């Protein structure tokens, strides 16, 4: 059987193969090479907003905000309002597997390969330690 025909049949039966599914589960449906910044669930729940996220929303273009749908809307509504002001699209993702992340701000389509995508404070450490113990 021709490989092209086999690929078409496989896609019809099993759907389009997903690239890096574990990474997409972890980073709320995007891949790490597109991520500008990622906040843990505890960081998103924390009262107030992280200025690093707001600054990126104002400075960068072609962004997409991914939010963890397992959190309460009231925890991330302020980020949605800021994204709307900046003209940034957002998606509320209900992860299929457990993830420590509550917010991911990523480029829509381009790899940026940022070296430091985390705000490493006490809340970050708590979430990371809990996720390791799962």
N, CA and C of each residue as an Amber inpcrd file, in Angstrom:
protein
   402
   0.8490000  -1.1800000   0.0000000   0.0000000   0.0000000   0.0000000
   0.8920000   1.2410000   0.0000000   0.5200000   2.1610000  -0.8080000
   1.2500000   3.4170000  -0.8960000   1.2310000   4.1240000   0.4670000
   2.3600000   4.7020000   0.8880000   2.4710000   5.3470000   2.2030000
   1.4700000   6.4900000   2.3590000   1.2450000   7.2320000   1.2750000
   0.3120000   8.3580000   1.3350000  -1.1140000   7.8640000   1.6110000
  -1.5100000   6.8020000   0.9740000  -2.8420000   6.2270000   1.1920000
  -2.9550000   5.7030000   2.6170000  -1.8900000   5.0440000   3.0920000
  -1.8780000   4.5350000   4.4640000  -2.0080000   5.6770000   5.4690000
  -1.3160000   6.7910000   5.2330000  -1.4130000   7.9600000   6.1120000
  -2.8340000   8.5210000   6.1340000  -3.4790000   8.5700000   4.9870000
  -4.8460000   9.0850000   4.9050000  -5.7980000   8.1760000   5.6810000
  -5.6360000   6.8790000   5.5340000  -6.4840000   5.9200000   6.2570000
  -6.2360000   6.0210000   7.7600000  -4.9670000   6.1200000   8.1680000
  -4.6420000   6.2480000   9.5940000  -5.2570000   7.5150000  10.1950000
  -5.1990000   8.6160000   9.4730000  -5.7890000   9.8640000   9.9740000
  -7.3020000   9.7560000  10.0930000  -7.9260000   9.0530000   9.1340000
  -9.3790000   8.8710000   9.1820000  -9.7760000   8.0140000  10.3800000
  -8.9830000   6.9970000  10.6660000  -9.2980000   6.0870000  11.7710000
  -8.9160000   6.6400000  13.1380000  -7.7300000   7.2430000  13.2250000
  -7.1840000   7.6250000  14.5300000  -7.0700000   9.1260000  14.7550000
  -7.3650000   9.9300000  13.7600000  -7.2150000  11.3790000  13.8820000
  -5.7960000  11.8050000  13.5320000  -5.6050000  13.0960000  13.4520000
  -4.2910000  13.6380000  13.1220000  -3.3390000  13.4030000  14.2800000
  -2.1530000  12.8660000  14.0070000  -1.2000000  12.6370000  15.0990000
  -0.7780000  13.9590000  15.7260000  -0.6830000  13.9820000  17.0290000
  -0.3330000  15.1980000  17.7470000   1.1670000  15.2180000  18.0310000
   1.7780000  16.3700000  17.7970000   3.1960000  16.5310000  18.0530000
   3.3900000  16.8690000  19.5220000   4.2910000  16.1640000  20.1750000
   4.6550000  16.3780000  21.5760000   3.4370000  16.4110000  22.5110000
   2.6640000  15.3330000  22.5820000   1.4450000  15.3520000  23.3960000
   1.6890000  15.5670000  24.8910000   2.7440000  15.0060000  25.4540000
   3.0220000  15.1940000  26.8850000   3.3490000  16.6450000  27.1950000
   4.1100000  17.2660000  26.3130000   4.4680000  18.6770000  26.4910000
   3.2230000  19.5580000  26.3730000   2.3580000  19.2210000  25.4400000
   1.1160000  19.9770000  25.2660000   0.2020000  19.8190000  26.4860000
   0.1740000  18.6310000  27.0690000  -0.6050000  18.4290000  28.2940000
  -0.0580000  19.2860000  29.4260000   1.2330000  19.3560000  29.5360000
   1.8760000  20.1060000  30.6120000   1.6650000  21.6150000  30.4650000
   1.8140000  22.1330000  29.2540000   1.7510000  23.5780000  29.0110000
   0.4110000  24.0280000  28.4130000  -0.6620000  23.3940000  28.8220000
  -2.0270000  23.8160000  28.4790000  -2.2560000  23.9240000  26.9770000
  -1.8160000  22.9540000  26.2390000  -2.0330000  22.7490000  24.8010000
  -1.0370000  23.4560000  23.8820000  -0.0080000  24.0600000  24.4130000
   1.0320000  24.6290000  23.5610000   2.3530000  23.9200000  23.8630000
   3.3870000  24.2370000  23.1000000   4.6870000  23.6100000  23.3200000
   5.6680000  24.6200000  23.9020000   6.6350000  24.1130000  24.6320000
   7.5260000  24.9610000  25.4280000   8.3280000  25.9430000  24.5780000
   8.6270000  25.6020000  23.3520000   9.4420000  26.5060000  22.5340000
   8.6950000  27.7910000  22.1510000   7.3860000  27.8400000  22.3640000
   6.6020000  29.0540000  22.0830000   6.2980000  29.8700000  23.3420000
   6.6100000  29.3380000  24.5100000   6.2020000  29.9550000  25.7760000
   7.0920000  31.1430000  26.1340000   6.4480000  32.2820000  26.4180000
   7.1410000  33.4550000  26.9400000   7.2220000  33.3700000  28.4580000
   6.0840000  33.0040000  29.0910000   6.0330000  32.9020000  30.5490000
   4.9400000  31.9060000  30.9460000   5.2050000  31.1800000  32.0270000
   4.2310000  30.2240000  32.5660000   4.1470000  30.4260000  34.0710000
   2.9180000  30.5220000  34.5710000   2.6910000  30.6430000  36.0110000
   2.0380000  29.3570000  36.5170000   2.3880000  28.9680000  37.7230000
   1.7680000  27.7960000  38.3320000   0.3560000  28.1580000  38.7980000
  -0.3900000  27.1420000  39.1860000  -1.7550000  27.3820000  39.6570000
  -1.7720000  28.2820000  40.8900000  -0.8810000  28.0380000  41.8350000
  -0.8330000  28.8630000  43.0510000  -0.4740000  30.3150000  42.7100000
   0.3770000  30.5200000  41.7330000   0.7340000  31.8760000  41.3320000
  -0.4670000  32.6010000  40.7150000  -1.2850000  31.8860000  39.9690000
  -2.4690000  32.4960000  39.3580000  -3.5140000  32.8010000  40.4290000
  -3.6760000  31.8940000  41.3750000  -4.6560000  32.0730000  42.4490000
  -4.2660000  33.2190000  43.3780000  -2.9710000  33.4440000  43.5330000
  -2.4580000  34.5010000  44.4110000  -3.1110000  35.8320000  44.0670000
  -3.4680000  36.5870000  45.0950000  -4.1400000  37.8700000  44.8890000
  -3.2390000  38.8230000  44.1020000  -3.8270000  39.4840000  43.1450000
  -3.0620000  40.4000000  42.3030000  -2.5580000  39.6990000  41.0520000
  -1.8570000  40.4560000  40.2190000  -1.3200000  39.9020000  38.9780000
   0.1920000  40.0490000  38.9600000   0.8320000  39.1440000  38.2540000
   2.2830000  39.2090000  38.1220000   2.6340000  40.2650000  37.0740000
   3.4530000  41.2520000  37.4540000   3.7990000  42.3230000  36.5190000
   4.5670000  41.8160000  35.2910000   5.2690000  40.7040000  35.4280000
   6.0030000  40.1340000  34.2880000   5.0470000  39.7520000  33.1600000
   3.8790000  39.2270000  33.5230000   2.8800000  38.8320000  32.5210000
   2.3000000  40.0730000  31.8500000   1.9400000  41.0610000  32.6480000
   1.3520000  42.2900000  32.1180000   2.3390000  42.9970000  31.1930000
   3.5990000  43.0500000  31.5830000   4.6260000  43.6970000  30.7630000
   4.7640000  42.9920000  29.4080000   4.7920000  41.6690000  29.4220000
   4.8800000  40.9280000  28.1610000   3.6610000  41.1780000  27.2790000
   2.4810000  41.2480000  27.8860000   1.2570000  41.5120000  27.1170000
   1.3360000  42.8690000  26.4180000   1.9610000  43.8280000  27.0550000
   2.0700000  45.1670000  26.4720000   3.1780000  45.2560000  25.4280000
   4.2540000  44.5060000  25.6050000   5.4330000  44.6260000  24.7320000
   5.3870000  43.7270000  23.5040000   4.9020000  42.5140000  23.6500000
   4.9800000  41.5230000  22.5680000   3.7080000  41.5050000  21.7360000
   3.8510000  41.0460000  20.5250000   2.7180000  40.8720000  19.6100000
   2.5970000  39.3970000  19.2520000   1.4560000  39.0520000  18.6670000
   1.2000000  37.6860000  18.2140000   1.1970000  36.6950000  19.3860000
   0.5590000  37.0910000  20.4950000   0.5140000  36.2500000  21.6920000
  -0.8200000  35.5260000  21.8110000  -0.7830000  34.4550000  22.5950000
  -1.9950000  33.7110000  22.9410000  -1.8870000  33.3420000  24.4110000
  -2.9620000  33.5720000  25.1530000  -3.0020000  33.2820000  26.5800000
  -3.7740000  31.9900000  26.7900000  -3.1380000  31.0210000  27.4620000
  -3.7730000  29.7550000  27.8030000  -3.9880000  29.7230000  29.3100000
  -5.2150000  29.4010000  29.7310000  -5.5640000  29.3850000  31.1430000
  -6.1070000  28.0150000  31.5320000  -5.7840000  27.5850000  32.7420000
  -6.2120000  26.2880000  33.2380000  -7.6770000  26.3610000  33.6660000
  -8.5340000  25.6320000  32.9640000  -9.9630000  25.6400000  33.2230000
 -10.3670000  24.9650000  34.5120000  -9.4410000  24.2800000  35.1680000
  -9.7620000  23.6560000  36.4500000  -9.6990000  24.6640000  37.5990000
  -9.1850000  25.8520000  37.3120000  -9.1870000  26.9340000  38.3060000
 -10.5050000  27.6900000  38.1970000 -10.8630000  28.3820000  39.2510000
 -12.0640000  29.2020000  39.2540000 -11.8590000  30.4100000  38.3300000
 -12.9150000  30.7810000  37.6230000 -12.8340000  31.9250000  36.7130000
 -12.3620000  33.1830000  37.4340000 -12.7870000  33.3550000  38.6690000
 -12.4080000  34.5510000  39.4190000 -10.9000000  34.6270000  39.6610000
 -10.2060000  33.4780000  39.6020000  -8.7590000  33.4670000  39.7940000
  -7.9960000  34.0500000  38.6090000  -8.5520000  33.9390000  37.4110000
  -7.8070000  34.3980000  36.2380000  -8.5410000  35.4560000  35.4190000
  -9.6860000  35.9130000  35.8770000 -10.4560000  36.8910000  35.1010000
  -9.6830000  38.1890000  34.8750000  -8.8580000  38.5840000  35.8560000
  -8.0770000  39.8150000  35.6870000  -7.0660000  39.6780000  34.5460000
  -6.5140000  38.4800000  34.3410000  -5.5910000  38.2620000  33.2230000
  -6.3460000  38.3110000  31.8860000  -7.5730000  37.8030000  31.8820000
  -8.3920000  37.8660000  30.6640000  -8.6810000  39.3200000  30.3080000
  -8.9960000  40.1370000  31.3030000  -9.2660000  41.5510000  31.0440000
  -8.0410000  42.2500000  30.4640000  -6.8730000  41.9770000  31.0200000
  -5.6350000  42.5830000  30.4980000  -5.3470000  42.0980000  29.0770000
  -5.5740000  40.8180000  28.8300000  -5.3550000  40.2810000  27.4880000
  -6.3020000  40.9470000  26.4890000  -7.5360000  41.1320000  26.8840000
  -8.5060000  41.7920000  26.0000000  -8.0850000  43.2200000  25.6820000
  -7.5930000  43.9360000  26.6750000  -7.1140000  45.3080000  26.4540000
  -5.9710000  45.3400000  25.4370000  -5.1160000  44.3180000  25.4960000
  -3.9480000  44.2610000  24.6110000  -4.2580000  43.5740000  23.2780000
  -5.4930000  43.1190000  23.0940000  -5.8690000  42.4510000  21.8430000
  -5.3040000  41.0440000  21.7270000  -5.1200000  40.3870000  22.8610000
  -4.5500000  39.0350000  22.8840000  -5.6720000  38.0220000  23.0110000
  -5.6530000  37.0340000  22.1290000  -6.6420000  35.9560000  22.2140000
  -6.3210000  35.0640000  23.4000000  -7.3460000  34.4170000  23.9380000
  -7.1270000  33.5090000  25.0480000  -7.9540000  32.2430000  24.8700000
  -7.4990000  31.1810000  25.5010000  -8.1930000  29.9030000  25.4940000
  -8.1790000  29.3440000  26.9020000  -9.3510000  28.9030000  27.3580000
  -9.4450000  28.2240000  28.6430000  -9.3740000  26.7310000  28.3500000
  -8.3350000  26.0930000  28.8710000  -8.0460000  24.6970000  28.5750000
  -8.3460000  23.8500000  29.8080000  -9.0920000  22.7680000  29.6210000
  -9.2860000  21.8080000  30.7040000  -8.3130000  20.6640000  30.4470000
  -7.2170000  20.6210000  31.2080000  -6.1840000  19.6150000  30.9460000
  -6.6940000  18.1910000  31.1760000  -6.2590000  17.2880000  30.3050000
  -6.6290000  15.8840000  30.4350000  -5.8230000  15.1880000  31.5190000
  -4.6090000  15.6880000  31.7420000  -3.7290000  15.1460000  32.7780000
  -3.3660000  16.2660000  33.7350000  -2.8960000  15.9010000  34.9070000
  -2.5360000  16.8860000  35.9250000  -1.3470000  17.7220000  35.4570000
  -1.4390000  19.0310000  35.6690000  -0.3690000  19.9600000  35.3330000
  -0.2290000  20.9830000  36.4550000   0.9820000  21.4100000  36.7640000
   1.1490000  22.4300000  37.7970000   0.8300000  23.8430000  37.2940000
   0.6210000  24.0100000  35.9880000   0.4940000  25.3490000  35.4170000
  -0.9480000  25.8350000  35.3460000  -1.1150000  27.1150000  35.6500000
  -2.4200000  27.7400000  35.6180000  -2.5510000  28.7710000  34.5080000
  -1.4100000  29.2750000  34.0140000  -1.4050000  30.2980000  32.9680000
  -0.1490000  30.1190000  32.1260000  -0.3370000  30.1780000  30.8200000
   0.7910000  30.1300000  29.8920000   0.5640000  31.2130000  28.8420000
   1.5300000  32.0920000  28.6980000   1.4910000  33.1330000  27.6730000
   2.5230000  32.7410000  26.6190000   2.0200000  32.4800000  25.4110000
   2.8890000  31.9380000  24.3680000   2.7020000  32.6900000  23.0580000
   3.6640000  32.5240000  22.1810000   3.5550000  33.0580000  20.8310000
   2.5440000  32.2010000  20.0730000   1.7680000  32.8220000  19.2120000
   0.7380000  32.1070000  18.4620000   1.3160000  30.9890000  17.5850000
   2.4120000  31.2770000  16.8900000   2.8540000  30.3190000  15.8840000
   4.3640000  30.1890000  15.7240000   5.1400000  31.0000000  16.4170000
   6.5820000  31.0220000  16.1940000   7.3340000  30.5340000  17.4220000
   8.3760000  29.7620000  17.1870000   9.2480000  29.3260000  18.2790000
  10.0950000  30.5030000  18.7290000  10.1570000  30.7130000  20.0440000
  10.9460000  31.8220000  20.5750000  12.1030000  31.3240000  21.4350000
  12.0020000  30.0920000  21.9040000  13.0420000  29.4700000  22.7170000
  13.5660000  30.3810000  23.8210000  12.6710000  30.8340000  24.6790000
  13.0540000  31.6570000  25.8190000  13.7410000  30.7840000  26.8650000
  14.8070000  31.2880000  27.4430000  15.5680000  30.4990000  28.4180000
  14.8890000  30.3940000  29.7710000  14.2670000  31.4650000  30.2270000
  13.6930000  31.4720000  31.5620000  12.2200000  31.8460000  31.4730000
  11.3510000  30.8470000  31.5010000   9.9220000  31.0900000  31.3250000
   9.1520000  31.0740000  32.6370000   9.8300000  30.8850000  33.7530000
   9.1540000  30.7800000  35.0440000   9.4990000  31.9540000  35.9500000
   8.5360000  32.3390000  36.7900000   8.7750000  33.3110000  37.8570000
   9.0120000  32.4560000  39.0970000  10.2570000  32.3190000  39.4840000
  10.6240000  31.3780000  40.5390000  10.5560000  32.0310000  41.9150000
   9.3480000  32.0290000  42.4640000   9.1380000  32.5470000  43.8160000
   8.6840000  31.3940000  44.7210000   8.2420000  31.7100000  45.9350000
   7.8300000  30.6800000  46.8890000   6.6430000  29.8550000  46.3840000
   5.6950000  30.5070000  45.7340000   4.5230000  29.8000000  45.2190000
   4.9150000  28.8240000  44.1060000   5.8420000  29.2390000  43.2730000
   6.3560000  28.3610000  42.2180000   6.9750000  27.1080000  42.8440000
   7.8080000  27.3170000  43.8490000   8.4730000  26.1890000  44.5170000
   7.4570000  25.2370000  45.1300000   6.4110000  25.7700000  45.7700000
   5.3690000  24.9300000  46.3680000   4.6870000  24.0570000  45.3220000
   4.2680000  24.6680000  44.2130000   3.5860000  23.9130000  43.1590000
   4.4960000  22.8660000  42.5290000   5.7380000  23.2250000  42.2950000
   6.6650000  22.2680000  41.6810000   6.9340000  21.0930000  42.6160000
   7.0890000  21.3630000  43.8970000   7.3100000  20.2730000  44.8630000
   6.0880000  19.3730000  44.9580000   4.8930000  19.9370000  44.9250000
   3.6710000  19.1320000  44.9740000   3.5270000  18.2830000  43.7240000
   3.8550000  18.8420000  42.5620000   3.6850000  18.0830000  41.3200000
   4.6910000  16.9430000  41.2210000   5.8440000  17.1000000  41.8240000
   6.8410000  16.0140000  41.8280000   6.3400000  14.8620000  42.6860000
   5.6120000  15.1740000  43.7400000   5.1240000  14.1530000  44.6650000
   3.8600000  13.4550000  44.1890000   3.2870000  13.8420000  43.0720000
   2.0720000  13.2050000  42.5730000   2.3260000  11.8380000  42.0050000
